[in-house]
Amino acid sequence: MRDMFMHVPCWKLPTLHRALHTRPEGARMEVAGGYAEVLKRAVAKQQDAGSAAMSQG
C-alpha cells in the first residue's frame, strides 16, 4: 500500500488502511507484511497459473 500512496506519511498509513477497508473495494484488497511476502504470493500465483495451463493443454 505504501507504493500506491507515496504522498501519505508513514504514520498515517494505519488510518488510511482502516479507511480503505471500510469501502466496498476493501474486501478485494490483499495485505502483506512486506515485500518478501508480496514476492512469495506473486510467485505462488504464477506457479498456480502455470500448473492450471499445463493441465488444460
Sequence and secondary structure as in RCSB ss.txt:
>XXXX:A:sequence
MRDMFMHVPCWKLPTLHRALHTRPEGARMEVAGGYAEVLKRAVAKQQDAGSAAMSQG
>XXXX:A:secstr
 TTTTTTS GGGHHHHHHHHHTSGGGGG    SSHHHHHHHHHHHHHHHHHHHHHH 
